[in-house]
Amino acid sequence: MTSDSDDTTRRDTLQLAAAAALGSEAAAAAPNVAGVWKLVGGSMTDPSGKSVGVPYGPRGMGLVSLTSDGRMMAVLIDGRAKLPDGAKREYSSYCGNYTFDGTTLITTVDASSDPARLASQQVRKVRFEGERMILVPPERDEGGVRIHRELTWERISPVSL
């Protein structure tokens, strides 16, 4: 025969185990993005889906470091040694605190190469293709055309910088 206190202890233990399991499921639902990622590709398309170039040129270089406690930094550049005459080198860097819910990465920028980004929220849709992470920034106008960009990242370390 069990006492009321034994039943209470057993019930409390089961509730704690159930809560831990639900917490593990919730954590498993959002992929772990912590670590260092390198840029391995990208695409730019117009509204019809036609390719209109590659973000950061044909030799785009980039690193993103995401800490497990919600801090990030990103740097991207057109990595060609010499640009064609008249071309402007694309470059971007920023950092800040981030949140990630499994599909959207939101960074509140506190330092940036572009002063217009300071104190802004940089929102990126996120999807995974195998081991690669695809970041999709909001569409933007380039020469009066809405451009859809995607940047493909490969994790090079599970430990952030």
N, C-alpha and C positions, 0 to 999 in steps of 0.2 A: 504494500500500500504506500502511495506517495503522499507527502504532505503538501499543503498549499504553497509553502515556500519553495519546495522542489519543483512544483508545477510552474511557479512564477519564474524561477531561475531557468528552467528549460524553455519556457516561452520567450524570455528575454534573449536567451542564447540563439534561438531560432530566428527571432526578429533581427538581431544583429547580423547573423549569417545571411539572411535574406537581403538586408540593406547593403551588405558588402558585395553580394553577388550582383545586385542591381547597379551599384556604383561601378563595378568592374565592367558590366555590360555597357553602361553609358560611356565609360572611358574607351572601351573597345570600339564604340560606334564612331568616334572621331579619331581618324588616323593620327599617329604621332608625327608631327612635323619638325620636332626639335632636331637640330644638327646643322651641318653645313651643306649647302646645295650649290652646285655649279650649273651655269647656263649651258645647255647642250643643243638648243634649237629654238625655233620660234616661227611664227607665221603672221602675216598681215593680209587681210582680205577686205575687198570692198563689199557693199551690200549684196551684190550678185554672187559672192563667193569666190570671185576671181582673185588670184594672188597678186598683190601689189608691192611685194618686197618682203624683206626679213627685218625684224626689229634689231637694231644695233648693227646692221650691215651683215655681209656674208661671213664675217669672222667676229660675231658678237661674243663678248666675254662678260661674265657676271658671277657674283657670289652673293648668296643670301645666307645669313646665320640667324637661326631662331633658337632662343634659349628655352629651356623647359619652364622657366618662370615668367615667360611672356615678354621678353625683350627681343628686338630684331634689328638687323642692319642689312642693307642691300646696296650693292654697287654694280652698275652695268655700263658698258662702253663698247663702241665700235672698235674692235681690236686690230684693225688693219694697220700695218706699219705706215702706209702712205695712202691717203685718200685721193680719189679722182679730183682733178682741178674743179674748184668751185663747190665741192661737197663740204658740208659741215659735220664734224665728228659728233655723233650722239653720245651723251654721257648723262648718267643719273645716279645719284646716291641719296639715301635718306635712312633715318633710323627712328625708333620709337617703341612704345609699348604696343603689344598686339594681343588680339583675341582670335581664337579659331574655334568654330563650332562644327567642323567636319566638312563644311562646304564653302564657307566664306572666311577669309583672312582679312581682318580690319586692323590697320596700324594707325595709331594716333602719332603723327609726326612731330618730333621735337628738335630735329636738326635735318638739314637738307641742302643739297647743292642748288636747289630751286627755291628761292625765298617764298614763292607762291604756295608751296606745300606746307610751310610751317604752320603748325596747329591744325592742319587738315586731317581728315581721315582718308587714308588710302585703302580702298576696298578692292579686293581681288577675289573673284570666284575661283574655287579650287576643285580640281578633279585629279584622280590618279589613274595612270595607265601603267599597269605593272608596278615597277619600282619608281617610276617617274611621276613627278608632280607637275601639273599644268596649271599655271596661274593666268587668269584672264582678267585684265583690267577693264574698266568701262570703255566703251567705244569712244573714239575721239574724232574730231574733224581734222582732216589734212587736205588743204586745197579745196575745201568745200565738199569733200566726200567723207562719209562716216566710215571709219576704219576699225575693223575688229582685229585685235591683237591677242596672240597667245604666246606665252613663254614656257618652254619646257626645261625642267630642272631635274638633275640627278643628284641624289644624296652622296656626298663623298666622305661624310663622317657623321655618326650618330651623336657626336659631341659638338656643341656649338663652340664658336671662337671665344 
